[in-house]
Amino acid sequence: MRKVHRFRRDIARDDSLQELFNELSDMRNTLEEAYMRFNLVSEPELVDACVYEINAAQSRYNYLLRVIKENGGEAAFKAFTGKEDVAWV
């Protein structure tokens, strides 16, 4: 437990990694909002726009996950979220 706590402090000190985690969190919120909009629209043009928005946000989210893995790995994500049973996809 002490090792994870120290690792969290190291992550907090790494501004670039912290920035990536913040952006990932923002992108997760963006995705949720895009899905909510998709569920509310019925006009074909708006459905298309929502699909494009979801695809763009999902691409950005996947990019951020890849960069986080390359820079900090799965352990950094687990320490940041506090979840030990996180699986990368």
N, C-alpha and C positions, 0 to 999 in steps of 0.2 A: 504494500500500500504506500509506503514511504517513497518508493521508487517512482510510482505513477505521479504522486504529488510533485516530486522534484521535476519530472518530465513536463508536467503542466506548466510549471514556472518557466522552464526552458522555452516552451512554445510561446508563452506570453511575451518573453523577451525577444523572440524572433518576429520582428514587425512584419516582414514579408509573408511569413506563414500565417500569422494572425490575420493579416489583410485578406489572404486567400480564404480562410475560414469564414470571415465576415461576409465576403462576397458570395461564398457558397450558401450561407444562410439567407442572404438577400435573394439569391437566385431561386432557392427553394420557395420563398414567399412569392416571388414572381410567377413561378410555375403554378402554385396553388391558385393565385388570382386568375391566371389565364384559363385554368380548368374551370373555375367558377363562371367566368364570362362565357366560355364555350357552352356550359350547361344552361345558360340563360338565353342564348340567341337562337333564332330560328330562320332568319334570312340567309339564303345561300352565300351571299357575299360576306356576311359577318361570320358565318361558320368557317369559310375559307380563311378569313383573316385570323380567327382564333387558332385554327390548325397551324398556320404559319408561325404565329406567336409562340405556341406550345413547342413546335419543333425547334425554333431558334433558342428558346429558353432551355430546352432539354440539351441541345448541343453545347451551350455555354456551361451548363451544370456538369455535363460529362467532361468537358475540357478542364474545369476547375478540379474535379475529382482526380483526373489524371495528373495534373500539376501537383496537387497535394500529395498524392502517392509518391511521385518522383522526388519531392522535396522533404517529406516527413514520414511518409509511409503510413501503413495501417495503424501503427502504434500511436502516431500523432493524432489521428482521427479519434481513436478510442479514448485517448487521454483528454482530448478536447471535449468530446461529447459525454464522457463518463460512462459510456456503454462498452462492456467487455465482449458482447456477443454480436458486434457489428461485422457484417460481411460485405466485402467490396463486390460491386457488380460491374 
